[in-house]
């Protein structure tokens, strides 16, 4: 990046340092991944220069003939990939995609039934600290205390009691498959819309290795990063009859000019996700998560739901005498990046909860498979159980360096 180096050496240096960090550490945050070089290149193009308020063939500025083609290509690819009636690729994030759905389908004060934050839900699903929790009347369903699984009978009971206008399925820390058919039945029983937030498992859905929410939901929201491995951004899929409402909610309801460089990168991402090798990649993500989970179980670390069907694992590290914050810091010191997380019915605060969330998408992107998961899983167990053992710490640091060297990312990329 010769122009950045000349214009702003401080930022250029920091970008270089971040690239080195990503190359030298094992990324295990479940919501993170490495976008392809093609996606990265697309985001850094002259498309950033254009304003394109509106939609293809319905813009408020001139000079959008090429932008129209790009956005329409992204829309078409999203519709084809997920077999959806309608797609909006303009949301800047998953949270904004969710807000657009609420704006399109609800009025302030309307009732929502969503998964509780502590049980795996997302802030933008009506948490009190979020704007959505301040505007709408939100009620929450949780998970079974013993199994950690969604109890659909309880969800149905809550729906009948509260009669929400919108029911939200989908989560940010729920490691099992979700029964969208049952959620549809529950929504229909009370005349509610059903929205599915598939931000975490969109890549798995695209590869058909996870239940498809599109046939059951009125609206599906998602991000394009995480398992989908694209740029940071959001999109919305919906039934045809809701398309106009959704589009109006995104623009002019919530946003002005869309990010055309990111929309182009989303189009690239959707094309990549349609390839056969992407399906194999998603299958490997799940195999890696299951192996990793087995290692934790064999080492006596409590796993929420006793395993995983997806890309993520949620551990209760209080089972080995740690808090989630402590566990996160122990791992970060040797180059393994994870995140502290609430667990169902957590007795600790969100600032230092009982859980540690781990994911396999980024490691799988690097080419790691079952054997590496066994190695990494055992290394994590040894570290968390013996955080002050200098021999284990040094051995782990060495192993991280070996793995990152053997499985590099962005081989040709230097800043």
N, C-alpha and C positions, 0 to 999 in steps of 0.2 A: 504494500500500500504506500507507494512512493509519495503520493500527494498528501496523504495524512501525515506521514513522517515529516514532511517539509512544513506543513501547516500547523500541526499540533503534536509535537514530539511526546508530550506527557500522555495524551490519550493513546497515541500509537504504542507507547511503551506498555501501558496498562492492558491494551488489547493483546499484545504479544504475551504478556504475563498470564492473561486468562487462557489463551490458547495452550500455553505450556502447562497450566494447572489441569486443564481438561485432558491433555495427553498423558499426564503423569499420575492421575488419580483414577480410582475405580468409582464411577458414577453409579450409585444405587438408589437415587431418589426416583420413586416410581413414576413421577410425573415429568421426568426429564429424559431427553434422548439426544442423539446427534443427527441434525439435519444433514442431508446429502450435500456434496459440493455443488451440485446443480441448483439446489434450493438456496444455498448461501449466495451463489453468484446472482441468481434472479433477484434476490432482495437488495442487492447493491447496484441496481441498474438505474438508467435515466427515467424509468417509470415513476420514480419518486418525485419527479418534477411536475407531474400532471395533477390538476384538480378535475374531479369527475363526479361531482354531486349528481345524484340521480341513479338511473339504471341504464343498461344498454338500449340505445335508440331513444332514450328519454332523459337526456342530460340537461343541466342548467348552464353548462359552459360549452363553447365550441372546441373543435380540435380533438374530439374523443373517438374518432372513427377506429383507431387501432386499439384503444383502451376497451371499446365496446367488444371487439373481437376477443380480446384477452379474457375479459370478465365472462363473456358468454361461454368461452371454452372451459373456464373453471366451473361454471354452473353445470354445463353439460356433463363434464367428467364426474362431478359430485353426484349428480342424478343417476348416472350409469353405474358408478361404483357401488352406491348404496340402494339402487333400484327405487329411487324416491320420485314422487310426483313433482315436487318443487324444491328448489334449493336457493338459499341466499348466502353468498360467500363474502359479504361485506363486514360482518361483525369483527371488531378489533380483538375480541377475546371471547372466551367461553362465558364469562360473567356477563358481558354485554349481550351475548346471544340470549342468555337466560332472561335478562331484563327486557329484551325486545319481545320475547314471548309473553311475559307478564303484561307488558304494555298493550300488546295486540289482543289478548284474550280476557284481561281482567280490568276491573275498576278499582281504585283505591278502597281498601277496606274489605275486598272480597277474600274469601277463605281459600287457603292453600293447605294441602296435606303433603308433607315431605319428610324425608329421613332426617333424624336428629343428627346434629353436627358431631356429637360425641360417638355416635354409632356408625359414622362413616359418611354422613351427608356433607354438603358443601356450604360455605358461607352464603353463597348467592341463592341458596334454596330457602331463605327466610330466616337466617340467624338474626338474633336481636341486634347484634353489632353491625349488621349489614343494612343497606338502604332498603332491601326487600322486606326485612323484618319490621321496618318502621312504617312502610306503606300498606302492607297487606296483613290480614288476620291469619297468622300461620300456626298450624298445629303439626305435631311431629309424631311419627312412628319410630320405633327403635328396633332392636333385635332381641332374640331370646337370651336371657342372662346365662343360661347353661351352654347353649350351642354357639351363640354369636350369630345365628342365622335369622333372616327376616321371617317373622311369623305372619303369613299372609292372612290368616284368620283374624289376627289382631288388627292388621291394616284395614280389613273389611269392616270390623266393628267400629274403628275410629272414623272411617268414612261415613258410616251410617249415623253416627252420633253428631259429627260436625258438618256433614254435607258440604264438602268443599267444592268450589267451582273448578279447581285444578288440583290434580294429584301428580306429584313428581317422583319418578323412579330414577335410579342412577346414583352413584356415590363416588367419593374420592378416596375412601379407605375401607372398602368392602371387598374381600378377596374371593367371593363366590359368584357363580352365575345368578342372574336375576330372572325370575319367571315373569316375562312381560305379558304373556297371555293371561295370567292370573290378575295382574295389575289392570289389564284392559277390562276384565270382567268386573273388577271392583269399581273402576271408574264408571262403567256403564250402569252399575247398580244404583248409583247416586246421581247420574247425569253429569259427571265431571269430565273435563278435558283430561287427557293423559299426556304428560310431557316426559320424555326420557332424556336425561343428560348422560351422553355416552362419551364424554370427554376422555375418560381414562381408558376405555376399552374400544375406541373407534377403530383402531388398527386391527384388533382381534375380530371385530364385526366385519370389516372390509375383507378379511381373509377367510371369513365364514368358519372361524374356530370358537365363536362365542355366539349365544343367541342373538338373533337379529331383532332389534326393537322397531324397525321401520314399519312392518306390517301392522303392528299393534298400536303404536302411538299416534296421536294427532300431530304432535310436533316432536322432533328430535333435535337436540342441540349438541354441539361438540366443539372441541378445540382441534387444531390441525397439528399440534406438536404431540407430546406424549407418545403413545404407541403408534400413532399415524406417521410420526417421524418427519413432519413437515415444518413450516415456519410457525412462529408464535402467532396465533390468530384463532378466530372462531368461524363457525358456519351453522346454518339452520336448515333442516329438512322438514317438510310438512306435507300434509294432504293438499291436493290441488285447490280445494275450496277455501283454504286458509292462506293461500299464497299472497294474495293482495294485502290482507291484514298484516301479515308478517313483514312484507316488504315496506309497508308504510310505517311500521313501528321501528324498523331499523333506520330508515331514512324517509321522511325527515324527523321521525320520532325521537331518536336517540343520537344519531351521528350526523355529521356533515359530510365532508369529502372522505371517500374510502381510501385505503392505502393500496394504490394500484400495484406497487412493487410486491406487496405481500399477497395480493390476490393472484398475481402471476405465479408467485412461488407456491400458492395453494394448488394452482392448476398443475404444476410440476409434481407436487406431492401426490395428488390424486392419480396421476398417470403412473407414478412409481408404485403406488399401492395396488394398482390393477395387475401388476406383473406376477407371474408364478413364483418368482423367487421371494416376493414379499409374503406370500402365503406360507412358504417354508420358514421364513424368518419369524412369523408370528407363531407358528407351531413350536419353533425352538424356544421362543420366549416363555411359553407355558411349560414346556419340558424343563427348562432351566429353573423356573420358579418352584416347580414341584420337587425337584431334586434338592434345591436349597432348603425348602421347607422340611424335607425329610431329615436333613442334617441337623437342623435346629431341634426337631422332635427327638432325635437320637441322643442329643446332648442335654435334654431335660429343660429346654427353654420353652415356655408356654407360647403357643401359637393361637391367635384368635381364629375361631372356627376349626381349629385342628388341621389346617392346611390351606390350600388355595386351588382355584380353578383358573386363575388369571395370571397377570404379570406381577402381582404384588403380594406381599406377605406382611402381616401385622403381628408383631411380637409384644408380649407383655413382659418387659424386662424386669419388673418388680419381682418376678419369679426367681431371679438370680441376684436380687438385692440392689438393683440399680433403678434410677429414673430414666425416662426417655432422653432427657437432656444430657445426663451423664453418659449414656450409651452413645449418643450422637458425637459428643466431644472425644470420647475414647477412640472411636473409629476414625474420626477426622484427623487425629494426630498422626495416624500411620497411612493416610491417603485413601480411606474408604468413606465416601460421602453418602449419608443417609439422612433421614429426618425424624425428629421426635414427633409423636402423634398421640392424640387421645385414643383410648380404647373404650369399648362400650361400658357404660356405668363407671367411668373413671372417677376415682376419689381424689385425684391430684388435679392441679390447675392446668389450663392449656399452655401456660408458659413453661411448665416442666411436667409433662404428663407421664403416664405409666408406660406408654407404648413407643415402639420404634418401627417405622414403616420402611420397607425395603422393596426394590423392584428390579426386574431383570432386563427391561428394554434396551438400555444403553450398553450394558455388558454384552448383550446378544448382538447388537449392532457391531461391536468390535470383533465379533466372531467367536466368542466364548461359548462353550457347550457344557455338557454334563460334568465332565471331569474338572473343569475349572470351577463349576459351582460347588462341587464337593470340597475343593481346596479352599475357596473363598469362604464357604459356609463354616468349615471347621476353624479357619483362621479367626472369623468373627466370634465364634463360640469361645475359643481359647482366650481371645483378648478381653471379651466382656467378663469372663470369669476370673481373669488374672490381669487386671489393668495395670498393676504396679510391678509386674514381673518383667524386668528389663530385657531378659533373653527372649521372651515371647514378643515383646514390642519390637525389638530390633530384627528378629526373624520375620515378623510380619511386614515391616517396612521393606525389607529386602524382597520378599515375595511379591509385594505390590509392584515394585520396580520391575521385577522379572515379567510379571503378567502384562503390564502396560507396554513394555518393550516388545513382547512377543505378539501382542494383539494391538497394534497401533491404530489410531484414528487420524484422518486427514494427513496421510503420508506426505503429500506434496504441498501441503498448506503451511506457509510461513508468513509472519507479519514483520 
